[in-house]
Amino acid sequence: MRTFGRLQLVILIVFLFVMGPPLRAQGEPTRPSVVVLTFKGPLSGILVDYIERGIERAEQQGAEAVVILLDTPGGSIDLMDRLVQAIINAPLPIIVFVYPPGAHASSAGTFITLAAHIAAMAPNTTIGAASPVGPGGQEIPETLRKKVENTLAEDAEQLAAKRGRKAAEWARKAVLEAVAADAQEALELGLIDLMAGDLNELLQRIDGWEVEGAFDTRVLHTANAQIVEMPMSPLEDFLNRIITPSLALLLITLGVQLLLAEFSQPGGYVAGIAGTIALILGIYALGVLDANYAGLALIALAFVLFILDIKAPTHGALTLGGIITFIAGAALLFYQPFMEIPWKTIIALALLTAGFFVFIIAKVLRAQKRKPWTGIEALVGKEGEARTDLNPTGLVYVDGLWQAEAEDPPIPAGSKVIVVGHRGLRLRVRSARSGVS
């Protein structure tokens, strides 16, 4: 009997291992969950991939809804269209919450907010200014600009139509006239469904709301929902953090300086490797931010002026021109609202860059031109005495005894010689009577 009981226990354990834990009893309450995604920064492929992956995982986990905490100055129209489609066709409710206070849903962020099944804003946040701009800050040709604006205006109007006539009219103006609204104005216009101070208040207030979408109709149960935050991967977070105007300018400036330092004093490789990495990251950030080509050209010109002032000194005139050009280029580098680089950052980088060329690169170049005063290089040009016949090799005394090779053999012992060079550790000498050529 005891053996039979043990056999039954083994069979039960194997069954539980294969079948998994027992199912919940029917009617047993389960706590709903809400997946929270943080969308902060300019619209990029990294952020779009992150949001799409978050929606997919939320569906797999059976979440009640996805909340996107939004704070963006906007970005690419193509990426905006992709994200808007992902939200509209999502298999569960998507709630866009412009948060925290001080956040913006500008440009493409306006479309993302309007596409949400529920749109909310925190106090002291803004939405709007959705006028299109050309790549690299270039002016869009008149005919093309009208086509792009009209298309975007129609898209914005359609997205806002479900929120009422006033919302649709405002959405059109956001594209054609670059209008913007704060949270209270957006609520009064019907652009958003509610205002909330934080995430918990938002979930409490939308509890019981009926939502329609590609998932048909659902009633939200969010009052006591478990909040599941899904952060970016470390690599995604790092790449997303460097996509800021100030950091992009810093990386480009630092990368160029380190590469110039490596070229002017080669051999260490550390500066060259670090400079290459910084420059690549800076170029990546500038590409995502869609930098103004005119601003980039002025910054490049500033570096040229700094270098020219070292090669052909002009008593600081070219350096002053480089500082002014750098400041102008940095100011023009980004053209979208809320993406301007602070003036103090621009001026500080301009002065530090000028100082780098004046005090570091210039000193390195001068040191390279200076005659060596130690080692075998320092013997070139000095006079010595042949201690043995040089025909063509022998010994000479020049601040010590050296193997030497005569360029004009033979040179008898006791003759005065002048060092004209060296091959390895062997001096090349010439008779002092011949002079140095």
C-alpha positions in Angstrom: 0.0 0.0 0.0 2.8 2.4 0.9 4.5 1.6 -2.5 1.2 2.2 -4.3 0.8 5.6 -2.5 4.3 6.7 -3.6 3.5 5.7 -7.2 0.4 7.8 -7.1 2.4 10.8 -5.8 5.0 10.4 -8.6 2.2 10.2 -11.3 0.5 13.3 -9.8 3.8 15.3 -9.9 4.5 14.3 -13.5 0.9 15.2 -14.5 1.2 18.7 -12.9 4.6 19.2 -14.6 3.3 18.3 -18.0 -0.1 20.0 -17.7 1.0 23.1 -15.8 -0.7 24.6 -12.8 -4.4 24.0 -12.4 -6.7 26.5 -14.1 -8.4 29.1 -12.0 -11.9 28.1 -10.9 -14.5 29.7 -13.1 -15.7 32.9 -11.7 -12.5 33.6 -9.7 -11.7 37.3 -10.1 -8.6 38.4 -11.9 -6.9 41.8 -11.6 -6.7 43.6 -14.9 -3.4 45.2 -16.0 -2.5 48.3 -17.9 0.8 48.4 -19.9 2.5 51.8 -19.7 4.9 52.9 -22.4 7.0 56.1 -22.2 7.4 58.1 -25.5 9.8 60.9 -24.8 11.8 62.8 -27.4 11.7 63.3 -31.2 9.9 60.7 -33.2 12.4 58.1 -34.3 12.4 54.6 -35.6 13.5 53.4 -32.2 10.5 54.9 -30.5 8.1 53.6 -33.1 9.5 50.0 -32.8 9.3 50.3 -29.0 5.6 51.3 -29.1 4.7 48.6 -31.7 6.5 46.0 -29.6 4.8 47.2 -26.5 1.3 47.0 -28.0 2.0 43.5 -29.2 3.2 42.3 -25.8 0.3 44.0 -24.0 -2.1 42.0 -26.2 -0.2 38.8 -25.5 -0.4 39.4 -21.8 -4.1 40.1 -22.0 -3.8 43.7 -20.8 -6.8 45.9 -20.4 -5.2 48.8 -22.3 -2.0 50.5 -23.2 -1.1 54.0 -21.9 1.4 56.0 -23.9 3.0 58.8 -21.9 3.8 61.3 -24.6 6.2 64.2 -24.7 7.6 64.9 -28.2 8.4 67.9 -30.5 7.5 65.7 -33.5 9.5 64.2 -36.3 9.2 62.4 -39.7 5.9 62.2 -41.5 6.5 58.6 -42.6 7.2 57.5 -39.0 4.2 59.4 -37.8 1.9 57.7 -40.4 3.3 54.3 -39.3 2.6 54.9 -35.6 -0.8 56.4 -36.2 -1.8 53.3 -38.2 -0.4 51.1 -35.3 -2.6 52.9 -32.9 -5.8 52.9 -35.0 -5.4 49.2 -35.8 -4.3 48.1 -32.3 -6.0 45.0 -30.9 -6.7 46.7 -27.6 -7.5 50.3 -26.4 -4.6 52.8 -26.7 -4.7 55.8 -24.3 -2.3 58.7 -25.2 -1.6 60.8 -22.1 0.5 64.0 -22.8 2.5 63.9 -19.6 4.2 65.2 -17.4 3.3 68.8 -16.9 5.4 70.9 -19.3 5.3 68.2 -22.0 4.4 68.8 -25.6 2.5 66.9 -28.3 3.8 69.1 -31.1 3.8 68.4 -34.8 3.6 64.6 -35.3 2.6 64.4 -31.6 -0.7 66.1 -32.5 -1.6 63.3 -34.9 -0.6 60.6 -32.4 -2.8 62.2 -29.7 -5.8 62.5 -32.1 -5.4 58.9 -33.2 -5.8 57.5 -29.6 -8.9 55.8 -28.5 -8.8 58.0 -25.4 -6.7 61.2 -25.4 -5.7 63.0 -22.2 -3.4 65.8 -21.2 -1.9 66.9 -17.9 -2.1 70.5 -16.8 0.5 72.9 -18.3 1.0 70.8 -21.4 0.5 71.8 -25.1 -0.7 70.3 -28.4 -0.5 71.6 -32.0 1.9 73.4 -34.3 1.7 70.7 -36.8 2.8 72.5 -40.0 5.2 70.5 -42.2 8.8 71.5 -42.8 11.2 70.3 -45.5 14.1 67.9 -44.8 17.2 69.5 -43.4 15.2 72.7 -42.7 14.9 73.5 -46.4 12.0 75.5 -47.6 9.4 73.3 -49.4 8.6 74.5 -52.9 5.3 76.3 -53.0 3.4 73.7 -55.1 4.7 70.7 -53.1 4.2 72.5 -49.8 0.5 73.0 -50.6 0.1 69.4 -51.5 1.8 68.2 -48.3 -0.1 70.7 -46.1 -3.5 69.8 -47.7 -2.9 66.1 -47.3 -1.8 66.5 -43.6 -4.7 68.8 -43.0 -7.2 66.3 -44.3 -5.6 63.5 -42.2 -5.7 65.6 -39.1 -9.3 66.6 -39.7 -10.3 63.0 -40.2 -8.6 61.9 -37.0 -10.3 64.7 -35.0 -13.7 64.3 -36.7 -14.8 61.7 -34.1 -14.3 64.3 -31.4 -16.6 66.9 -33.0 -16.7 69.7 -35.5 -14.7 72.2 -33.4 -11.9 69.7 -32.9 -11.8 68.9 -36.7 -11.6 72.6 -37.6 -8.9 73.2 -35.0 -6.9 70.2 -36.3 -6.9 71.6 -39.8 -5.7 74.9 -38.5 -2.9 73.2 -36.6 -1.5 72.1 -39.9 -2.3 75.1 -42.1 -1.7 77.8 -39.5 0.5 76.1 -36.9 -1.9 76.9 -34.1 -1.4 75.4 -30.7 -3.5 74.9 -27.5 -2.9 74.2 -23.9 -4.6 71.4 -22.0 -7.6 73.5 -20.9 -8.2 74.8 -24.5 -7.8 71.3 -25.9 -10.5 70.0 -23.5 -12.9 72.8 -24.4 -12.3 72.2 -28.1 -12.9 68.5 -27.7 -9.4 67.6 -28.9 -8.9 65.4 -25.8 -11.3 63.5 -23.6 -10.1 64.6 -20.2 -7.4 66.2 -18.1 -5.6 64.3 -15.4 -2.9 65.2 -12.9 -1.2 61.9 -13.1 -1.5 58.3 -14.2 -3.5 57.0 -11.3 -6.0 59.8 -11.6 -6.3 59.0 -15.3 -7.0 55.3 -14.7 -9.6 56.1 -12.0 -11.5 58.5 -14.3 -11.6 56.3 -17.4 -12.8 53.3 -15.5 -16.1 52.1 -17.0 -15.6 54.0 -20.3 -16.9 52.3 -23.4 -14.2 52.3 -26.2 -14.6 51.4 -29.8 -11.8 50.4 -32.2 -10.4 47.5 -34.3 -11.2 45.4 -31.3 -14.9 46.3 -31.6 -16.3 47.7 -28.3 -14.9 47.3 -24.9 -15.7 48.6 -21.4 -12.5 49.6 -19.5 -11.8 48.3 -16.0 -8.9 50.4 -14.9 -9.7 51.7 -11.4 -7.8 48.9 -9.7 -5.7 47.8 -12.6 -2.1 46.7 -12.1 0.3 49.1 -13.7 2.9 47.3 -15.8 5.6 49.6 -16.9 7.5 48.4 -20.0 10.7 50.4 -20.4 13.0 50.5 -23.4 16.0 48.2 -23.6 19.3 49.7 -22.4 20.5 50.1 -26.0 17.2 51.7 -27.1 17.2 54.0 -24.1 20.8 55.1 -24.8 20.2 55.8 -28.4 17.0 57.7 -27.6 18.7 59.8 -25.0 21.3 61.1 -27.4 18.6 62.3 -29.8 18.6 65.8 -28.3 19.7 68.9 -30.1 22.2 70.0 -27.5 23.8 66.5 -27.2 23.9 66.1 -30.9 25.9 69.3 -31.3 28.2 68.4 -28.4 28.9 64.9 -30.0 29.7 66.4 -33.4 31.9 69.1 -31.9 33.7 66.7 -29.6 34.1 64.1 -32.3 35.8 66.5 -34.7 38.1 67.8 -32.0 39.2 64.3 -31.0 39.9 63.3 -34.6 41.9 66.5 -35.2 43.9 65.8 -32.0 44.6 62.3 -33.2 45.7 63.5 -36.7 48.0 66.2 -35.2 49.6 63.8 -32.7 49.1 60.3 -34.0 50.0 57.1 -32.2 47.7 56.9 -29.2 44.6 55.8 -31.1 42.4 56.4 -28.0 41.4 60.0 -29.2 40.8 58.7 -32.7 38.6 55.8 -31.6 36.6 58.0 -29.2 36.3 60.8 -31.8 35.0 58.4 -34.4 32.4 56.9 -32.0 31.3 60.4 -30.9 31.1 61.6 -34.5 29.0 58.6 -35.6 26.6 59.0 -32.7 26.3 62.7 -33.4 25.6 62.1 -37.1 23.0 59.5 -36.1 21.3 62.0 -33.8 21.4 64.8 -36.4 19.8 62.4 -39.0 16.9 61.5 -36.7 16.5 65.2 -35.7 16.5 66.2 -39.4 19.2 68.9 -38.9 19.4 72.0 -41.2 22.0 71.5 -43.8 22.8 75.3 -43.8 23.6 75.1 -40.1 25.9 72.1 -40.6 27.7 73.9 -43.4 28.4 76.9 -41.2 29.7 74.7 -38.4 32.0 73.0 -40.8 33.2 76.4 -42.1 33.9 77.4 -38.5 36.3 74.5 -38.1 38.1 75.4 -41.3 38.5 79.0 -40.1 40.0 77.8 -36.8 42.5 75.6 -38.6 43.5 78.3 -41.1 44.2 80.7 -38.2 46.7 78.2 -36.9 48.4 77.6 -40.3 48.5 81.2 -41.3 48.1 83.3 -38.1 45.9 86.4 -38.5 46.2 87.7 -35.0 42.9 86.1 -34.1 40.8 87.5 -36.9 39.9 84.1 -38.4 39.3 82.6 -34.9 36.9 85.4 -34.2 35.2 84.7 -37.5 35.1 81.0 -36.6 33.4 81.7 -33.3 30.7 83.9 -35.0 30.2 81.3 -37.8 29.9 78.4 -35.2 27.3 80.3 -33.2 25.3 81.1 -36.4 25.5 77.5 -37.6 24.4 76.1 -34.2 21.5 78.5 -34.0 20.3 77.5 -37.5 20.9 73.7 -36.9 17.4 72.9 -35.7 14.3 74.7 -36.9 11.4 72.9 -35.3 9.5 74.3 -32.3 10.8 73.2 -28.9 14.1 71.9 -30.4 16.2 75.0 -30.2 19.6 74.7 -28.6 20.0 77.0 -25.6 22.1 80.1 -26.3 24.4 79.5 -23.3 25.2 76.0 -24.7 25.9 77.4 -28.2 28.2 80.1 -26.9 30.0 77.8 -24.4 30.7 75.3 -27.2 31.9 78.0 -29.6 34.4 79.4 -27.0 35.6 76.0 -25.9 36.2 74.9 -29.5 38.1 78.1 -30.3 40.2 77.5 -27.1 40.8 73.9 -28.2 42.4 75.1 -31.4 44.3 78.1 -30.0 45.7 76.4 -26.9 46.0 72.7 -27.8 46.2 72.1 -31.5 48.4 75.2 -32.1 50.8 74.1 -29.3 51.0 70.5 -30.7 51.8 71.8 -34.2 54.4 74.2 -32.9 56.0 71.3 -30.9 56.2 69.2 -34.0 58.1 71.9 -35.8 60.5 72.5 -32.9 63.9 71.0 -33.2 64.3 67.9 -31.0 66.5 68.4 -28.0 66.8 64.8 -26.7 67.7 61.5 -28.3 69.4 60.8 -31.6 67.3 63.4 -33.5 68.9 66.1 -31.3 72.3 65.3 -32.8 71.4 66.4 -36.3 73.4 69.5 -37.2 76.0 69.1 -34.4 79.7 68.9 -34.9 81.9 66.0 -33.7 85.2 64.3 -34.3 86.0 61.1 -36.2 87.8 58.7 -33.8 88.5 56.1 -36.5 88.8 56.3 -40.3 85.4 56.5 -41.9 85.6 54.4 -45.1 82.7 54.6 -45.1 81.9 53.4 -41.5 83.6 53.9 -38.2 83.3 55.7 -34.9 82.7 59.4 -34.2 82.3 61.3 -31.0 79.3 63.6 -30.8 78.1 64.0 -27.2 79.2 60.4 -26.9 80.7 57.7 -29.0 78.5 56.6 -32.0 78.7 54.3 -34.9 78.7 56.5 -38.1 78.7 56.3 -41.8 80.4 58.9 -44.0 78.5 60.4 -46.9 81.8 61.5 -48.5 84.3 58.9 -47.6 87.0 58.6 -46.8 87.3 60.8 -43.7 90.5 60.3 -41.7 90.5 59.9 -37.9 90.7 63.2 -36.0 88.8 65.1 -38.7 85.8 67.3 -37.7 82.5 66.0 -38.9 78.9 67.3 -39.0 75.9 65.0 -38.3 73.4 65.3 -41.3 71.0 62.4 -40.3 70.8 58.9 -39.1 69.8 55.4 -40.1 68.4 53.7 -37.1 71.1 54.2 -34.4 73.9 54.8 -36.9 74.8 58.5 -37.6 75.2 59.8 -41.1 78.0 62.4 -41.1 79.9 64.6 -43.6 83.2 66.3 -43.3 83.0 69.7 -41.6 84.8 71.2 -44.5 81.9 70.2 -46.8 79.3 71.9 -44.6 75.7 70.8 -44.2 73.4 70.7 -47.3 
